[in-house]
Amino acid sequence: MLKPTFTLTAIALATTAAFASTPAEAGASGQHSAAASEHAGAASAHGAAAVGTGVSTAIAVPVIAAGSVLYVTGAALESAGDSVIGAGSDLASSAATPLIIDTHTAPNRAPTLD
């Protein structure tokens, strides 16, 4: 079995060698940055189109459902409004009635203790 110190040293050396050799294999940085910006522009255009399609589909279904609910609710509110208007006109045209005073009403007595 390997010693933990040797294993950590080997991992550190392998990582250093991998990162040190990467810049030596790279091409001109201007060429890479130009290609990267071109790819980024194409990716953002494709991403925006995909998101737009998905968002329009995701929004259209609830909007249609909510519109149907609002249509039905509006019809119910119209019916309720008509009945309220009818009740209000009946109340406005009613004649005054006399006030009835009942003198036979008395409060309950206090309870007695046993």
N, C-alpha and C positions, 0 to 999 in steps of 0.2 A: 504494500500500500504506500502511496506517495505521502510525503509530509505536507501539511497544510501550507507551510511557508513556501515550499518549492512550487506548489500548485498556483498560489497567488502570484508568485514571481513570473511563472510561465504565462499566465493569463495577462498580466500587465505588459510583458514584452510582446506578446502576440497582438494586443490591442494597439500598442505604440507603433509596431511595424505596419499594421493595416492602415492606420491613419496617416503615417508618414509617407507611404507609397501612393496614396490617392492623388495628391496634387501633382506628382510627377507624371501620372498617366493622363491628366486632364488636358484638353485642348485650350485654345485661346479663350479667355474669359468673355471677350466681347461677342464672340460667336455664340457662346452658350447663353448669354443674357438676351441676345436678340431672339434666339430660338425659344427661350423660356417665355419671353413676353408675347411672342406669337401664339404659343400654346396656351398661355393664360387667357389671351383674348378669345381664342376659339372655344376654350372651355367655359368661359363666362357666358358666351353667346348660347352655347348648347345648354348650359345649366339654366339660364334665364328662360329659354323656350320650354324646357322640361318642367320647371317650377310653375311657369304660367299655365301650362296645360293641366298640371295636377291641381293647382289652386283653383282654376276655373271649374274643374269638375267637383272639387271638394266644396266649393261655395255654392254651386248651382243647385245641388240637391237640397240643402237646408233652406235656401231661399225659396224654392218652389214649394216645399212643405210648409214653410212659414206663411207664404202667400195664401195657400189654401186655408190654413187655420184662420188667418186674418179675414178672409172672405166670409167664412162661416160665422166667425165671431161678429163681424160687421152686420150680417143679416140678423143675428140674434139680438144685437144691440138696437138695431132699427125697430124690431118688433117690440122690444121692451120700452123703447122711447115712445112709440105710439101709444102703448097702454098707459104710460105715465102721463102723457099729455091728456089722454082721455080722463084719467082719474083727477088730474089737476083741474080740468074744466068743470067736472062734477062738483068738486069741493068749492070752487069759486062761485058757483051758482046756487049753492044750498042756502036756505033761509036760516036765520038765527033761531035757535031752540032755547026754551026757558031753562034756567039753572035749577036743578032739583036739589034741595037741601034735606038731608035725612037726619033727623034729630034722635033717632032711636039707636044709633050706633054708639057703642061704648067700648072702651078699651078692656082688654082682659085684666083680671085682677092678678096681683102678685101671687106667686105660689106660696103655699104654707109649708113650713118645715115640720117633719115628723117628730 
